[in-house]
Amino acid sequence: MKNGYELFVRPLLFSLDAETAHHLTIALLQRASHFDPALRVLRSLQPSSKPKALFGLNFPNPIGLAAGLDKNGVALPAWAALGFGFIEIGTVTAKAQPGNPKPRIFRLPEQQALINRLGFNNDGADAIAQRLAALRDNGLWPAVPVGINIGKSRTTPLEQATDDYLYSFRMLRDFADYITLNISSPNTPGLRELQEPERLSELLYGIGKEAGTAPKPLVVKISPDLSGTELKAILVVCEENGVSGIIATNTTLDHSSIDQTGGLSGAPLRHKSTALVREINARSTIPVIASGGIFDAESAREKFQAGAVLIQLYTGLVYRGPQLLREIMERL
Ligand SMILES: Cc1cc2nc3c(=O)[nH]c(=O)nc-3n(C[C@H](O)[C@H](O)[C@H](O)COP(=O)(O)O)c2cc1C
């Protein structure tokens, strides 16, 4: 049976082009974030709580918002009101940037999937730090953990990637409960090369050195397109550098039958992504946050059974709406 979002909201949003629908949704949630009666309405959708502790943080439930939906961190109170157990904003880059030319998000309704080649369009670390400071100063900071996902600016050469990440890290760490290093988006040329052991070591060492006396948990987000050998090498480097968690996975480039450039997310990514969660769990003790193709309680359960401690939603929300959270929590 279809839920209220699928019956009434999705047809309206899907009558618009995908990026327009996205901007409209974010604009409404941004407004709602500053309007108490609207937050009360959103709270009526909240799932039951099922607390979980991970890297010293308390999560009211294990379902998080995946990076990319609120790249600029404009709607934190609304996400918390909807009942997310944690919220990851970003990807934020050191420099503000417009991203790739439009159109750059495509729906594939038959496959319950999206393809995007946004390319880290975002307001940049300075503007986002200011926005987060204002939110905190106005007493609107959410009560759930907030992760900040950072990536490399497009115009920064790969050789200077560490400095570029460091800039965002310094600007944003005070606002973050954890920091995610995104080294796996397929839409910034060369970014995925940061998954190579030497480059990853350099990045983790650079950030680790900067972390100070009260370091924030550092999480690495990886691609689903890694070979077994590549994954093994990444895990060794992450363990050597005391990484707190791994997000598995980002979008995939493995979609030869679909004639559109970009990263594929949603249902077709589900099993590939789960297989990676299982493999990480078998090889390492680093906790895993699972992301990829979670559309219902069954696909969420699959991630936990594969060893995930927390999960994150993106494409499932676009297709199933915020009631998905309650559906998962009630049927897990
Ligand atoms: C339109 C779109 C934009 C995204 N932007 C980002 C991003 O900026 N940073 C990031 O780490 N992941 C980004 N992702 C990846 C998601 O966070 C998630 O890891 C991936 O889509 C797999 O989960 P899903 O199948 O539930 O969508 C994006 C995904 C989509 C569909």
The ligand as an SDF file (V2000), in Angstrom:
LIG
                    3D

 31 33  0  0  0  0  0  0  0  0999 V2000
   21.6050   13.7010   -6.0120 C   0  0  0  0  0  0  0  0  0  0  0  0
   22.6350   13.0790   -5.1120 C   0  0  0  0  0  0  0  0  0  0  0  0
   23.6540   13.8730   -4.5660 C   0  0  0  0  0  0  0  0  0  0  0  0
   24.6220   13.3100   -3.7450 C   0  0  0  0  0  0  0  0  0  0  0  0
   25.5940   14.1040   -3.2180 N   0  0  0  0  0  0  0  0  0  0  0  0
   26.5110   13.5720   -2.3770 C   0  0  0  0  0  0  0  0  0  0  0  0
   27.5090   14.3780   -1.7800 C   0  0  0  0  0  0  0  0  0  0  0  0
   27.5580   15.5940   -1.9880 O   0  0  0  0  0  0  0  0  0  0  0  0
   28.4150   13.7720   -0.9700 N   0  0  0  0  0  0  0  0  0  0  0  0
   28.3850   12.4380   -0.6970 C   0  0  0  0  0  0  0  0  0  0  0  0
   29.2210   11.9550    0.0680 O   0  0  0  0  0  0  0  0  0  0  0  0
   27.4390   11.6390   -1.2270 N   0  0  0  0  0  0  0  0  0  0  0  0
   26.5020   12.1790   -2.0600 C   0  0  0  0  0  0  0  0  0  0  0  0
   25.5430   11.3680   -2.5870 N   0  0  0  0  0  0  0  0  0  0  0  0
   25.5570    9.9250   -2.2810 C   0  0  0  0  0  0  0  0  0  0  0  0
   24.5770    9.5840   -1.1590 C   0  0  0  0  0  0  0  0  0  0  0  0
   24.9580   10.1860    0.0470 O   0  0  0  0  0  0  0  0  0  0  0  0
   24.5230    8.0560   -0.9350 C   0  0  0  0  0  0  0  0  0  0  0  0
   25.7480    7.6290   -0.3980 O   0  0  0  0  0  0  0  0  0  0  0  0
   24.2470    7.2730   -2.2120 C   0  0  0  0  0  0  0  0  0  0  0  0
   23.2820    7.9250   -3.0000 O   0  0  0  0  0  0  0  0  0  0  0  0
   23.7660    5.8440   -1.9220 C   0  0  0  0  0  0  0  0  0  0  0  0
   22.6100    5.8390   -1.1170 O   0  0  0  0  0  0  0  0  0  0  0  0
   21.1110    5.7360   -1.7300 P   0  0  0  0  0  0  0  0  0  0  0  0
   21.0650    4.5700   -2.6460 O   0  0  0  0  0  0  0  0  0  0  0  0
   20.2290    5.6210   -0.5260 O   0  0  0  0  0  0  0  0  0  0  0  0
   20.8740    7.0190   -2.4510 O   0  0  0  0  0  0  0  0  0  0  0  0
   24.5630   11.9280   -3.4420 C   0  0  0  0  0  0  0  0  0  0  0  0
   23.5390   11.1370   -3.9660 C   0  0  0  0  0  0  0  0  0  0  0  0
   22.5770   11.6910   -4.7920 C   0  0  0  0  0  0  0  0  0  0  0  0
   21.4840   10.8180   -5.3500 C   0  0  0  0  0  0  0  0  0  0  0  0
  1  2  1  0
  2  3  1  0
  2 30  2  0
  3  4  2  0
  4  5  1  0
  4 28  1  0
  5  6  2  0
  6  7  1  0
  6 13  1  0
  7  8  2  0
  7  9  1  0
  9 10  1  0
 10 11  2  0
 10 12  1  0
 12 13  2  0
 13 14  1  0
 14 15  1  0
 14 28  1  0
 15 16  1  0
 16 17  1  0
 16 18  1  0
 18 19  1  0
 18 20  1  0
 20 21  1  0
 20 22  1  0
 22 23  1  0
 23 24  1  0
 24 25  2  0
 24 26  1  0
 24 27  1  0
 28 29  2  0
 29 30  1  0
 30 31  1  0
M  END
$$$$
